[in-house]
Structures are given as structure tokens and as C-alpha cells.
């Protein structure tokens, strides 16, 4: 008998018009909240990008590196805040969340003691951005990770390596950073010639080659390279050292092209590049 009454109540609840009206209104509110959240996030990101692309005609203006970092951080922060607010708004349609928020505060305090590493990551991320230690697009080395900074968040930083690997590093674990993108770079090139080479002639030819370098061929070059002189006398070669100031992170590209062009130049003037040689002595015994 009790089961029959329960079935009748369920049937009445399901087929009652008011039930479907309430369900439709609830679903409509949820969809509206989600739609508004998506619209607010997209419009907010557009506004943030417009703010950063707007060229302020003053001397006091953040660097392009810092702008990219702050842009990414503000976009992420906006998404977190809006979507979290949307979740709370949806939950408020099902229950009274005032008690939930109060208990969440107590729970958050308890979790905070056990999530010290998370707090450390967030604080470290804040100081990385505030002190401009490195920015999006910089070429850095953090521990064993060497590559370009793809993203800086409050908790983690992402480094893209040359081979396509992505390193995701908690900010709290970053203790030492080598940033190659802040200052101009110095290309150091060791030029090796055979011992049979006339040193004076080799130096004059290298100086002549350096004097003929043009900005069109080497756009990354900032100043005329300098021939330091004889760097080393090894077992089978004489080593000349040349240094050149280049744009940040362009020293390797410049050095590769410089070595190739100098090799062709020295070949054309009869300067021999050393290669391993073996000398054999034959000893005769007896008379």
C-alpha cells in the first residue's frame, strides 16, 4: 500500500505541469549563467588585448617581454575568477551556499597548512612576475630545462625546449634562472689553423674578413667583431679567438654563419685548416 502511494506521488510529480516549468526555468538559468560566463571571459580577453596593443605615447612603458607575460597572466586570472563565480551561481540554484562558503573557509584554512608547497608556488610566481626575472618569449635555463618561456602562471611556468619538449616547472622549485634574453650576447669563435701557417698572414686575413662584414649579411651583428689573437697552441693546431657582440640569443646563429664564410675565405687564400697527422719514426738497429 505504501509503495503504491509512493508510485502515485512520483507519477504526479513527473506529469505535473509545474514540475516541468520549474525544471525548464532551472535549466534555462544554468545555461544562461554558462553563456554569460563564456561571453564575459571572451569580451574580457578582447579588452585586455586591446589595452596592451594600444600604444601609450609616453616614455614610461613596460617592455614587450613584460607585456606578453602580464597579458597571459591577466587572461588566466580572468578565466579562473569568472568560471569560479559561475560555478557558485549554479550551485546557489540548488542549495543555500552561505553555509557551504563558511565551511569552505574553515576547510581552506585546514588545507592551507597541508598545502604549503602550493602557497610557495603562488608566492614565488608572484615575485617572478613582479621582479621581471623572466618573461614570455625569453630564452632561459632553469635547472636542466633550456628553452623559450611559453607561459608564466602563478603556480607553474612552461618552458619549450628546442626539440619541442615542454617543461612544466612549479614556481616554488625555481631557485636559479639563467636568462639569455635580457642583455646583448657575445659570440666566441675559435678559429683553428695548421702549424705550417704563417701566423701574421692568418691574422691579417682574418682582420680583412672581419672588415668586410656587412649588416645586410649579418643583421644580428651589433658591433664589429674583434680578433683577440692566439688563444691556444695545442698539439696539432694554432687557435685564434674572435668575439662579436650580437642581439640577445643570436650568438649561435651568427657564429655558425661566420665560421662557414671564414672557412671559405681562408680556403680561397690558401690557409689550411688542421687535421690529425701521424708521424712515423723508423729505428735501425745494428750498424
Secondary structure, DSSP 8 states (H G I E B T S, - for coil): -HHHHHHHHHHHHHH-HHHHHHHHHHHHHHHHHHHHHHHHHHHHHHHHHHHHHS---SS----HHHHHHHHHHHHHHHHHHHHHHHHHHHHHTTS-HHHHHHHHHHHHHHHHHH-HHHHHHHHHHHHHHHTTS--TT-EEEETTEEEEEEEE-SSEEEEEETTS-EEEEEGGG---EEESSSS-EEEEEEEEE-TTS-HHHHHHHHHHHHHT--TTT-TTB-S--EEEEEEEE-SS-EEEEEEEEESTT-HHHHHHHHHHHHHHHHHHTT-----------------
